[in-house]
Amino acid sequence: MQEATPIEITEAVSMRVDEESKEYDVIRSAMKNGSATRTGQNKWFDRRNTVLLNQTVYTVNETRLGSEKATKYEVGIDFTPENTTSELGVIRYDKLPPIDRRQLNRTLSQGSTEKSPGELNVEYEPTGGGTNKSVFVPEQQYDILQYNGEQYRVTVEREFSSDVEYQYEVTEAAANVKEFAEQLRNKYLFTLDGLSPAEREVIEEAIETGEVAWESEDSESVISKIREHTALSQDGSSGTWLMKYDGNEYLVTLSW
């Protein structure tokens, strides 16, 4: 159990979108152009289609259009090259186009050059406005990357696969998390009352410690009463409910 603040309620049913992620690129493209497409093997929003982006909440409609032959690219960064002589050209990291900085940022910023000597690979997947703005794919323009004073060799490999094409449309669900949380309260909030003294002890322990195990008939009785209501979110053998108890609102997560 935890206090049900607007941000906690929102995050219980949504996913945050990192501005450095592929999901962000597709969502921004769909917002700008009305829709966006990408090819890939799996859906991105099959479990949660509500996203939190810059404190605004959006609903993402992900539609499968069909299968097609797609080209994927794997960009390799060799942190310990035997030869740093360039055949195509040298480019500094801060001079890379935004698409390349986003793709390589996580690999380079996590200290990978020190922790993982050798080569690390980053997959480039074609998206609405992505790879055609890269200096590495589809045509490699540079083979040496200068980063923090070091020079790393860049290699590019391409492969063909039968991928699924997905279309994305994005609509605003709420202007901010407070507004979105209120929408969820109106739909899912319930009051847990009418408990016996023993059942109240179960809830009080969960509030004080954050969790309680299924160790008694009283705890199982409380759980059954909670599960009589519609869950805020549920996946397999766990779920989250939005509950009011003694005038306070809580997010209650049950696992069974």
N, C-alpha and C positions, 0 to 999 in steps of 0.2 A: 504494500500500500504506500502511496505517496500523495502529497498534496497536488490537487488538480489545478495548476495554474494554466492560463491560456496557452503558453508555449508548450507545456507538457501535454496538454490535451491535443494540441495540433500535431505534435511530433509522434503521438501514439498512433496516428492514422496516416501519416505522411512521410515522405523521405526528403531530406535536405539534398539540394543539388549543388555540388561543388562547381565553382566557376571554371575550374581547370578540367572538368570532365567532358566526355563525349555527350553525355545526357544534356548537359548545359548547352552545348552547341546546337543540338537538334531542337531543344525547346525554344531557344532564342530565334532560330531560323523559322520555326513554325509560328512564333508570335509575330515576327516581322513580315512573313510572306503569306500568312493564313494557314499554311500547312508545310510539312517537310517530310522527306522520305530518307530512309537509310536501308542498307542491306546488312543482314546479320543472321546468325544461327538461332538466336534466342530473343524472346521478348525482353524488354527492359522494365516494363511497368505492369507485369502480369500479377504481381502480388499487391502492389500499391500504385494507384494511378493519381494520387494526390501528392503534389510536390510543393515544397517551401522554397521560394526563391526571393532573396532580398526582402524577407519579411512579408511578402505577398504570397497568397496561397492559390495554386492553380490546379485544375483538373486536366490530365493528359489523356486524350483518346488515342489509343494505339491500335491500328487496324492492319491486319495482314493482307497484303495485296496479291502475293503470289511468289513463286520461286523464280530465280534468275541466276545466270552465270555471273559471278562477281569476282573482281580482282582485289585481293588483300595484299598489303605490303608489310614487311617486317624490317624495321630500321634498327640496325645493330650499332651500338656505341662501344668501341674497343678502348678501354681505359689504359691499357698497357700495350700500345702498338709498337711493333719492332721498327716500323718505318713511318715517319710523319711527313714524308714528301708528298705533296699534293699533285694529283693529276687533273682534278676537276676544279679545285679552288678551296680556299679557306674562308670560313665565316665565323664571326664571333657570336656567342649565344645571344647577346643583347641586340644583335642585328637580325635575328631570325624573325620570320613572320609570326603573328600571334598563334596560328594553328600549330606551328612546330614548337613554340615555347610551351604551349599547353600540353602537347603530347609528351614532351621530354622533361617537363618540369619536375614531376614526381620522381622520375628516375634519377635526375641529377641533384635535386634538392635534399634527398634523404641521406646524403653522404655515401651514396652507392659507389662513388669512385674510390673510396677508401675501404669500405666494407666488402666490396665484391670486385676485386681485381679481375680483369678479363673483360668479356663482352656481355653486355645486357641488351636484350631486344625489346623494342616497343612496337606494338601492332598498330598499324594505321588502317582504319576501316573507312571506306568511302561513305560520306554523309552529304547532306544537302549542299553545303558550301565549303567543304573541308579540304580534301586532298588537292584540289586544283589550285589552291593558294599556297601549297607547301613548296619548299625549295629542295625537298628530298623525294617526293613522290607526286605524280607518277614518273616524272623525269628527275633523276638525281643531278643537281647542279653543283653540289659541293661534296667533297669526300673527307674534309678535315673540319672538325668543330673545335673552336677555341673557347674554353670555359675556365674561369678563374686562373688564367695564366697558363693552363695546360692545353695540350693539343690531343684530341682523340680522333681516331679514324671512324668514319661513318660508312657503313655498308647498307645496301638495300636489296632485299629479296622480295620477289612477288610470287604469288601463287593464285591459282584459280580454284574456286569452289562454288558449289550450287548453294546459294544463300537465299533467304527469304527477304522479300522487300516489305518494309513496314511504312505506313503513313502515320503522321502525327498531327493532331490538331489540339491546340491548347486554349482553354478558356479560364478566365479568372473566377475562382470560387469565393474569394473574400479579399478585401483590400489589405487586411492585416490579421494577425493571429487572434487578436481579441474578438474581432467580428466572426472569424471562422469558429472559434471555440464556443461562442454563443449559439451558432447554428447547431453544433454538436450537442450542446446542453439541451436545447429544445427537443432534440430527437432521442437522445440516449440517457439523459440523467434520470435516475430513480432514487428514491429514499429507502434506506434500509432501516426499518423500525419494527416494533413488536417483538424484540428479541428477549429471550430469557436471560437472567443474570449470568449464567454460564456462557451463553452465546455472546453476550456483551464483553465478557472477559477475553474471548477469542479475538474480537475486533480490537479491543483496547491493546492487546499484546501486539497485534499486527501494526497498529498505529505507532506504538512505542518502539518496536524493534525493526519495523519495515517488512517483516514477513513472519509467517507462522506455518508450521507443518501440519499435515493431516494426521493428527495423533489421537483424536477423540471423536466421539459421536457428535459433540457440540461443534467442532470445527467442520465436520462434514455437513452438518445441518446448515451452518452459515454459508458454506460453499454452494449447497443446493439452492438456498434462497437467492443467492446472487445470480446463479445460472438460470433462474427462472426469467430473468430479464434479458433483453437484447444486448449483446456485447458491442462495445465500441469498435473492436477489431478482434478477429479470431482466426487462428491458423493452426490446423491440426489439433494437437493436444494442449493448446494454451489459448488464452484470450484475455482481453482487457475490458473492464467495465468502468463506467463513469457513475459514481455513487455518492449520495449525500448521507452523512451520518452525524447526528448531533449538531446539525447546522453547518457542517463543513463538508467540502467536496473533496473526493479522493479518486485517484485512479487505482483500480484494484486489478492486479494481474494474477490469474489462476493458471496453474499448470497441473495436468493430471495424467 
